[in-house]
Amino acid sequence: MSSPAATPASSAVPPGPRVCVIGAGSSGIAAAKVLHERGFDFDCFELSDRVGGNWVFGNSNGVSSSYRSLHINTSRSRMQFSDFPMPEHLPNFARHDQIAAYFDAYVDHFGFRERIAFTTGVDRVTPLDGGGFDVRLGSGETRRYDAVLVANGHHWDPRLPEPAFPGAETFTGEQMHSHHYKEESQLAGRKVVVLGMGNSAMDIAVDASYHAEETFLAHRRGVHIIPKYVWGRPYDKIGGHERIPAAVRWPVARILMRAATGPMSRYGLQDPDHRFAEAHPTMSSRVLDRLAHGAITPKPNIDRFDGPDVVFTDGSRVAADLVVHCTGYRITFPFLDKDFLDPGGDNRIRLYRRMFHPDVPGLYFIGLVQPLGAIMPIAERQSLLAADHLEGRYALPSRAAMDGEIDRYQRSLDRRYVSSKRHTIQVDFDDYMRALTKERAAGARASRRGRAAAPARG
């Protein structure tokens, strides 16, 4: 996919642009709502027959990773959109169907459901020389747009262990990625090995501990596990605010987490080789309880498969019926060339402020971050910034300035986080929200300066 050379990335899209939004999950509806309120000519295409994306259990689009026991890991007050609070009767950590219903209500409240073309996929997005895009739909129809907002998420292309463990191809049990886990019946009566220490791994291991014959949790390295409640309050309400700098937030959080859980080795897990917030933490109150009860047996990393056995790096083995690989996702978009965003295949994405493509004007990515927090308020604020740019009320900096910001961001990831494909689009929720607000203000000032300096047309 080549980048158009005629239009500099820092220029605004022409006035009155026609806009395409891809996806009507939590990020897509945030973008569509902002465009609708601003009076844009836009279309939103959604592969499913309803909004909600990953939060729709049994989604007809076939790519949702939702499972029956899924609940949010960010409290509802920190997850909700700024101008549409979640109902007070919902629990702090609501279930997937309650979240999906909230998204449905959001679309109807702001009145833009008719702008969404359901059961309509996007097969190809092609940038055009001089600006604009051809968007080919699953029906074969091609439409032309001035701008494209990519908001269909990145949790749909499962990444299995690379390279595969020796003997994986002759293992006599079943192997699956967590993306394909849907309900407890898949675990019932079986010896289950769950590989991974992320949120999905914890949820699946807990489910297995109630329904499987035996449950083993294999992990390559230790992680910090956060209970959902600390001192009787949702964990993310303690110290979570944009006005609290990271230099204060994280030292306090480290003390708080040590007091709340103690060392992970007390539960039979490996102690983390990093400080809290130097890798994406895992949120689960239930897994520590099940480990303490002996319902889940911790294991080190898988070394190899041997016929019916899973052999671990400590030499122990389990004759397993099912291995669930909770090993994350590739960042891919089927309607863009494979190497367009990630030429090295390592999930390293070069986007200014995690949303503007520096080479392709009019191409925006909404929600393509992995936050320590919820994606919905982030997508909302990104959408406001994108709409400002589309209207010419926000000006991007120079290409050199954009490259500099991207390089600094990637260096900051390398300094702070454990080296992993999981940490290539990581952001701190509060810090990033504050950065978007500052960016919006700075770009607005630059836009006003540019308009004031422009020669009068006579």
Buried (B, 14 or more C-beta within 10 A) or exposed (E): BEBBEEBEBBBBBBEEBBBBBBBBBBBBBBBBBBBBBBEBEBBBBBBBEBBBBBBBBEBEBEBBBBBBBBBBBBBBBBBBBEEBEBEEEBEBBBBBBBBBBBBBEBBEEBEBBEBBBBBBBBBBBBBBEEBBBEBBBBEEEEBEBBBBBBBBBBBBBBBBBEEEBEBBEEBEBEBBBBBEBBBBEBBBEBBBBBBBBBBBBBBBBBBBBBBBEBBBBBBBBBBBBBBBBBEEEBBBBBBBEBEBEBEEBBEEBBEBBEEBBEEBEEBBBBEBEBEBBBBBBBBBBBBBBBBEEEBBBBBBBBBBBBEBBBBBEEEBBBEBBBBBBBBBBBBBBBBBEEEBBBEEEEBBBBBBBBBBBBBBBBBBBBBBBBBBBBBBBBBBBBBBBBBBBBBBBBBBBEBEEBBEBBEEBBEEBEEBBBEBBBBBBBBBBBBBBBBBBEBBEEBBEBBEEBEEEEEEEE
